[in-house]
Amino acid sequence: MKRFPINRFSKESQPIIKKYLKMFRMDQVSKEKDRLGLNTMGNKPARSSSTQRIDHRLRFPPQLLVDEETVTKLWSELTNEDRQFCEDFSFLISGRELQHVVTDAEISKMIEEMNRKDLLNVLLNEKGNGAKVMMEEMDITEPADFQHNPHTIKELFKQLKTDYYGRYNFRDLQNVILEDRRVRLNAWVARILDIPVQKISLNKHHNPAATEKEKRNPSSLNYTISRLQPLPIISKKPNISITPLEFPVSIIDKKKHMPNEEALVLTKLLHRHAFKFTPIEDPSAKPPASTVYLMKNINEGRNGTWNNYAGIKGNAVDSYVKFKSRFDKK
């Protein structure tokens, strides 16, 4: 469930949210007192040692975040900006009662610790205890050419199936992400040790009974990526900045045609120049039969007094707008 910091809401919505949370907090304290039996001890219970020991249970942490259920109840009282904020943003939370929003510095530190631990596990397989000495002076920063970009992320997930709403299966995503991270870690260690990545062990429990179909299935526990290099290294974004100006010559532009090409050339010519076969400026022109066939059915007066086919019928230039059929009654 998503949670949102109260201080991120507008000044108009913050008092409404705090008032609701205060009422909710009082109700929560009352229920906890009933559960502990404090309400049955009178209005002024004796300050015994047992009472003092259970008072700390009523000290709930300060409510700094509002959950999605509360936002739903107060949705009609929120401003449009706050509604858009709830729709577009999401936060990583932690701490007691999930009341702390993880900052960027904390996320960066977690990434560094994860990289340090995973790198050490791979280096231990290659260098033994000497890996611990190497890690003391090593810069735990993933190479820039190993890091993903929007193009490589699409390439990574394009094999996964989605449901009707375009949502991925969490297990499939997890298997693909963990396998891709294993490949990047192996390539990272190979660059640190300056050895080919083929010499790095698989660093994964391999089931000898697993079939090739299971290894290629992202939903399987035996899913394994066969490539050895990170996807950003082997995947190049297509260059669309250059537009080719030299195109192959069309069959229409050939000076001579074979007998078996004449029908194809005539069809392509009609698609390219059909609008030039019956010009209004030359109503006496005899259009080819194929062009007349393409422009039929002739429905007289379907757009009022305007006749779309006056040029085909050979009428005078000055009468193609107000055309009168010889079948009209006088």
TIZA-225192 format. One record per residue (C-alpha): residue in three letters; x, z, y. Coordinates in steps of 0.5 Angstrom, whole numbers, plus 500, padded with zeros to 3 digits. Layout:
N
ALAXZY ...
//
This chain:
330
MET500500500 LYS503498507 ARG504504512 PHE505503520 PRO509507525 ILE504510530 ASN508509536 ARG508501534 PHE501501536 SER498500543 LYS497506548 GLU489504547 SER489505540 GLN494511539 PRO489516541 ILE484514536 ILE489514530 LYS492521532 LYS485524533 TYR483521526 LEU489523523 LYS488530526 MET481531523 PHE484528516 ARG489533516 MET485539518 ASP480537512 GLN487536507 VAL489543509 SER482546508 LYS482543501 GLU489546499 LYS486553501 ASP481552497 ARG485550491 LEU490556493 GLY484561493 LEU486563501 ASN479562504 THR476567499 MET481573502 GLY477573509 ASN479571516 LYS485575516 PRO488576510 ALA494581509 ARG501579510 SER503580503 SER509577500 SER505573495 THR501570501 GLN508569505 ARG510565499 ILE504560498 ASP504559506 HIS509554506 ARG505549501 LEU500548507 ARG506546512 PHE505538511 PRO510534514 PRO508531521 GLN504524520 LEU508519523 LEU505513519 VAL498511518 ASP497508511 GLU493501510 GLU486505508 THR486509515 VAL487502519 THR481499515 LYS477505517 LEU479504524 TRP479497524 SER473496529 GLU476500534 LEU483497534 THR485492539 ASN487485538 GLU494486538 ASP494491534 ARG490488529 GLN495482529 PHE501487528 CYS498490522 GLU497483519 ASP504480520 PHE508486519 SER511490514 PHE516496513 LEU520499508 ILE518507507 SER522513504 GLY522520505 ARG518526504 GLU511524503 LEU513517505 GLN513518512 HIS520515514 VAL521508516 VAL528505513 THR532503519 ASP536496519 ALA543501519 GLU540504512 ILE538498509 SER545495511 LYS548501508 MET544501501 ILE546494500 GLU554496501 GLU553501496 MET549496491 ASN555491492 ARG560496491 LYS557499485 ASP555492482 LEU562489483 LEU566495480 ASN562494474 VAL564487473 LEU571489475 LEU572494470 ASN570489465 GLU576484467 LYS581489470 GLY580496467 ASN581502470 GLY585498475 ALA579496478 LYS578503482 VAL584502485 MET582495488 MET575498490 GLU578503495 GLU581498500 MET577492498 ASP572489504 ILE565489501 THR562483504 GLU559478500 PRO562471502 ALA558467507 ASP558461503 PHE555465497 GLN549468501 HIS542464501 ASN538460506 PRO531458506 HIS533451503 THR536455497 ILE531460496 LYS526454495 GLU530451490 LEU531458486 PHE523459486 LYS521452485 GLN521452477 LEU516458478 LYS509458477 THR503460482 ASP496462481 TYR490459485 TYR492463491 GLY500461491 ARG502468489 TYR508469484 ASN508473478 PHE512479480 ARG516479473 ASP518472474 LEU521473481 GLN525479478 ASN528476472 VAL530470477 ILE533474482 LEU537479478 GLU539473474 ASP541469480 ARG545476483 ARG549476476 VAL551469477 ARG553470484 LEU557477482 ASN561473477 ALA563468482 TRP565473487 VAL569477482 ALA572470480 ARG574469488 ILE577476488 LEU581475482 ASP583468484 ILE581465477 PRO576460474 VAL569463474 GLN569460467 LYS574466465 ILE569471467 SER565474462 LEU557474462 ASN556481464 LYS549481460 HIS546483454 HIS546477450 ASN541477444 PRO543472439 ALA536471436 ALA534468443 THR532461443 GLU533456448 LYS526456450 GLU526463451 LYS532463455 ARG529458460 ASN523462461 PRO523466467 SER517471464 SER522472458 LEU527478457 ASN532473455 TYR532469461 THR539466463 ILE541462468 SER546457465 ARG550455472 LEU556459473 GLN556457481 PRO552460486 LEU546456488 PRO548455495 ILE555452493 ILE552447488 SER546445492 LYS546441499 LYS541440504 PRO539433504 ASN541430510 ILE535427514 SER539426521 ILE541419519 THR535414519 PRO538407515 LEU537401519 GLU538396514 PHE533395509 PRO532390504 VAL530383505 SER522382504 ILE520376499 ILE516374505 ASP522372509 LYS525368504 LYS526361505 LYS524358498 HIS520361493 MET519360486 PRO512358483 ASN511365480 GLU512368487 GLU507364491 ALA501368489 LEU505375491 VAL507372498 LEU500370500 THR498377498 LYS503380502 LEU502375508 LEU495376508 HIS496384509 ARG501383514 HIS498377519 ALA491377517 PHE489379524 LYS492372526 PHE489367522 THR482367526 PRO484368533 ILE479368539 GLU482364543 ASP482358538 PRO475359535 SER475352532 ALA481354528 LYS479353520 PRO481359517 PRO484359510 ALA479361504 SER482367502 THR482370509 VAL474369510 TYR474372503 LEU477378505 MET473379512 LYS466378508 ASN461380508 ILE458377514 ASN452382517 GLU449379523 GLY448384529 ARG450390525 ASN453393532 GLY447390536 THR448384540 TRP456384538 ASN458379533 ASN464381529 TYR465374526 ALA464370532 GLY471367531 ILE470365524 LYS463361525 GLY466357530 ASN462359536 ALA464358543 VAL469362547 ASP464364552 SER458366547 TYR462370542 VAL459377545 LYS452375546 PHE451371540 LYS444369538 SER443366531 ARG439360530 PHE435364525 ASP433369531 LYS425368533 LYS425365540 
//
